[in-house]
Every structure is written in C-alpha cells, then in structure tokens.
Amino acid sequence: MLSKAGLKGRIESELTTQGFQIVGPHAWASRMATAIANAVVDEIQANAKAVGTDTGTGGGSSHNLSIE
C-alpha cells in the first residue's frame, strides 16, 4: 500500500545511495524527501482512477484493472 512514510523511506534510501546526507545540522535531504513523498501520495490519491472490466461473478474469474 502506498503511504507517505513508506515513500519517504524509499526516497531517503535513494538519496543516501546517491551521496546525500540525511542527518546532520546542514542535512536537508530528509525534509526534501518528506515534501516529495507528501506531494506524490496526495497527488495520486486525489487523481488516480482504477479502470477495469468485470468478466464474471463466478470463482476464478479474472479482472483486468489499470491505473490512469
């Protein structure tokens, strides 16, 4: 499930891999990761739509969904 905290952690991990300092008196990367994660999750939750077709109601029926 998409969450702000989970996405922030992934962004911080990627930033650390790229050499950013996450902690320390002059480290702004964690704040930046929080801002990016909040904006991305809010945007997705506000605008994403699941589109699909129900191909039946019996057991084993398949459903094709996509996110727009």
N, C-alpha and C positions, 0 to 999 in steps of 0.2 A: 504494500500500500504506500502511496506517495504521502510523505509528511515533510513538513518544514525542517524538523530536527534531523531526519534521516538524510535529506538532500543537503543540508548544511554540512553534515559529517562527510558526505561524499565530496563536496566541493572543497572542504578543508584538506581532505586527503590528497586530492588532485593538486591543489595549490602547494602543499608541502612537497609533493613529488617534483614540482617544477621549481622548488627552491625558495618559496615564500616562507617567511617567518610567521607562525601562527600565534606564538606567545611572546611576551616581552613588552617593554614600555613603548616601543615605537611600532609594534606589530598591529596593522590594521586589517590584515587578511581575514581574521575571524569575523570582524564586523562586516566586511565586504561579503563574506560567504553567507552570513545571516541575511543581509539585504537581498542578495541574489536569490537565495532559497525562498525567502518570503515572497518575492515578486513572481518567481516562476510558479510556485504552488498556487498562489492566488489567481494568477492568470489562467492556469489550467483548470482550476476548479470553477472559475467564472465562465469559461468559454468552451470547454470540451463537451462534445456530444458523442454518445455511443450510438452507432447506427448498425442495425442488423436485421436479419430476417429469421423468423421462427419457422423452421422446416418441419415441425410436427410437435405433438404433445406426448408421444409415447416414449418409453425408456430407450435410451441410446440415440435419440435424435440429435442432430448437430445444429449448432448455431454459429453463424459467421458474424462477427462483430468487428467494427473498426472504429477508431477514434478520429474524429475530424478536428 
